[in-house]
Amino acid sequence: YLSGLEHRLQLMATVLVKSEISETGGQLHNIDLSGNGLAVQTRNAFPLETLVELRLVLLPKYTGLDILARVRRTRPIAEGLTLMGMSFEQIREGDHELVIRHVVQKQSEALRAAKYKT
C-alpha cells in the first residue's frame, strides 16, 4: 500500500513540476551539482555574496527542490557567458539527501558507461 501511495505522490509531483516549468517559462540549464552547491553557465550572473532562490528539477524523475544559495564565485568563460558557483545556504534535510543520492547515481552511471565503452 505504501509503495503504491509513494508512486502516486511521485506522479503528482512530476505533473506539478512540469506544469510549473511550462507556466513560468522556466528555462532548463545543465548544472554541475554537488552535495554542497552547484555551478552553472549563465548570461546573467549575480554579484558575489548574493542570495539566490533556486528551483532545481532533478531529472529524469522531475523531483523539484527549492534551495537558498549564495553566489561564491564568478568567472567569465566566453563572450557574454559566465560560470557562476553557488553554495547551498538553506536546504531541507530530505532535499539535501536527495541531491547527494542524485549525484552518486549520476557518477555511478558515468562510471558504468565508461567501463562498457572501452
Steps between C-alpha positions, in 0.01 A plus 500: 500500500775744595700442183186560293436821691861608451472432127184712477666785690799485266268518197319801648831672575616437143184655357527803731866563416440463124203736513693761701785489249264554210291768676793710613691460176779354713821437319682174548877512552750224547686553824802357679339382822659385824374438851604851609417714199502536126654676204305623201585676174290813467468822307359676810745451785422644842752696710708310755329421832150544351236266642316319223181294523552190287232272363675184391346210314690173528451303180382248395261475797400869488562541871461868584713669767494852643841605630651825621859541374769766515717603203860421596687549172456614144734454206457612141531200267395640161358814345199587716513170690599461866556195718329572832570285808254492789498329838183379666401726790163353587383156391260258665665187638293273275584710194869493590487120512323495162773717348775275636324184377447660159869596471616152602258338254620721212864426586427125507326520162797687352746241637293211363473669161876560488570140603282350227613750237859374502 
